[in-house]
Amino acid sequence: MSAPFPTELVASPAGGRFAWIASASGVQNLWVAEPPGYAGRAVTTYTADDGQWLSQPAWLADGTTLVYTRGDGPNRQGDSPNPAQLSDGAEQAIWAVSLSGGAPRRLGPGNAPAPAPKGSVVAWISRGQIFTSDLAAGDAKPTRLVASRGTASSLRWSPDGAALAFVSNRGTHSFLGLVTPGSRELRYLDPSLDRDGNPAWSPDGTRLAYIRELAAPRPQMFAPRRTADEPWAIRVVDVKTGGAREVWKADPGYGSVLQPIDAENQILWAAGDRLVFPWEKYGWLHLYSVPAAGGEAAPLSPGDGEVEYATLTPDRARVLYHSNHKDIDRKHLWLARVDGAGVPSAVTTGTGIEWSPVMAETGTVTAFFRSDARTPPHVEIRSGEAAPRIVEGTLPTGFPASQLVEPQPVIVTATDGMPIHAQLFLPKDLKPGERRPSLIFSHGGSRRQMLLGWHYMYYYRNAYAMNQWLASRGYIVLSVNYRSGIGYGLEFREALNFGATGGSEFQDIMGAGLYLKSRPDVDPARIGLWGGSYGGYLTAMGLSRASNLFAAGVDFHGVHDWNQGIRTFRPDYNTLEDPDFARKAFAASPLSSVDTWKSPVLLIHGDDDRNVSFIESINLITALRKRGVDVEQLVFPDEVHDFLRHASWVRAYQATADFFDRKLKAKATSSQQ
């Protein structure tokens, strides 16, 4: 975990530069690479592992100044996370830094900075309202742009910078808003009873495309949703007249529920007046395009595999994306024409994992993130046909790359017969005839996919490092991509009876346990479980329902009662409104089977968790103590769900390894003694 972790790669609008956020042992800084040499350098000088993460970097129009967000958002009580217990407290605020040097400037509280495409004005969101600041002014004082109801999001400047589109979220519905900063005029375009979002400007600034999701009862969380009563649609509005029309609508059935990709917007306005968007028409998440005037959707990324991220090339004629097409447990880069002509071309191949590409405004230089089984995530830059080069300074001296193992792809069979992809980490010193302790790792989400190498998300970069470390300590580790995760199609992601409707993912964990038990190199009496969030839920499910198979577990901030877990995200959730669902949700929860929980467990949780309420672990430990279960705990005051401090991760992982050493390594069977 000593390697820096880069995120949020952005290309400058001028000057051919790239910028990203790098975290080195918890110290966050903003980095840039500039032509012609593209050697990486830091432009901020933060020095502490204080949990105040940097995010959302964005370039000013001239490509010489960056704005970014520092700090995490407030909880429902209005408190920003402060896991380092800073005496002056913590805040989430917008900052600006010049590439020419000097200390960063604080612009004001908020997040989501959006620089205008011309000049030096920056807009952002603070407590649901839009604020702006002109960096050319000496004091750069923030000004609220307009007073509006609802919560603003998705700030999108018109190409000439004269207007700002946004989404006004009103709880039951949402509007497409348009404000003119010069006159401060506010209008709502094509308002309806539905949910409008993802505004995208036409290149000439005369029209806005947006997605409309039709009004319908809100579906239950953590329950399969394969189709919608009313499919989502794309509309285009004339910003001058306000006239709007539907230009495309998803077919009923697969794809009628909007499944987003990891992109700034779900609509990309491309060359030829075409709109590029994601759709699951045939059960896989792919890119399509349609004329802005309306017409049939043309497929851009066919095949078995899913697009996860997409951006347009500078000329808007092609879309650059990453997908697991033709390599289901990795990600690679692809290029496709936006008109659907021809077939996509592979930009990268092989045993690496590549993601989040961006192009310089010249269209000749591409930057992206890359990793493989032994090399952690880093920035690579490709110019023309030359081989990509690693930006300097990515790995610390002595990083143990040669000691890492290559995880093996395996497919295990769930107890109901479903094939489940997994990655197997075998210790390098494993000898024939040995029986080792083994561990099953379950990711969180559950909309995640672990890969055959270092992961592209910080939480799972850490988890991959942990699995490698456990393998180096002699454990056989199996990382399981259970149903309801991404990467394997709609039916897998929206698996029947998953989550609160039945917990069918538990059958995948049982199948993984039986697979390990059948291996000649695994001691069947020393199989453990570990995971966080949704993975904590599955760890608790295994311990509560199969303590005869799973000898110990470490549960990071897991869900233990679905009714409580849903309420964390939807405070208005009332079990009395749908008692049948509430009963089913509890029956799919670990607390419903706590009477059969016999195996020891370590519970790890931060008490400022906004994703899984701290009360989940309190309720579980109370129930386990009443039943005499061996339970240990590690609590991080003021830490959030994703552990903002590097020190928290290291301490939690050290405690995890120590726990398994005591509960599994010390529990060798008579055949091993």
NORLIN-V940134 format. One record per helix or strand of 3 or more residues. SS is the DSSP state (alpha for helix, beta for strand). FROM is the first residue (numbers start at 0). LEN is the number of residues. If there is no record, write none. Layout:
# NORLIN-V940134
ss:from:len
SS:FROM:LEN
SS:FROM:LEN
This chain:
# NORLIN-V940134
ss:from:len
beta:4:7
beta:17:7
beta:26:7
beta:39:3
beta:53:6
beta:64:6
beta:92:6
beta:104:5
beta:110:5
beta:120:6
beta:128:6
beta:150:7
beta:163:6
beta:173:7
beta:184:5
beta:194:7
beta:206:7
beta:232:6
beta:243:6
beta:266:4
alpha:270:3
beta:273:6
beta:285:6
beta:306:6
beta:317:6
beta:331:6
beta:352:7
beta:364:7
beta:377:6
alpha:400:3
beta:407:6
beta:418:7
beta:435:7
alpha:457:15
beta:475:5
alpha:489:4
alpha:498:3
alpha:505:13
beta:521:11
alpha:533:12
beta:551:5
alpha:561:8
alpha:578:9
alpha:589:7
beta:599:7
alpha:614:12
beta:630:6
alpha:645:18
alpha:664:3
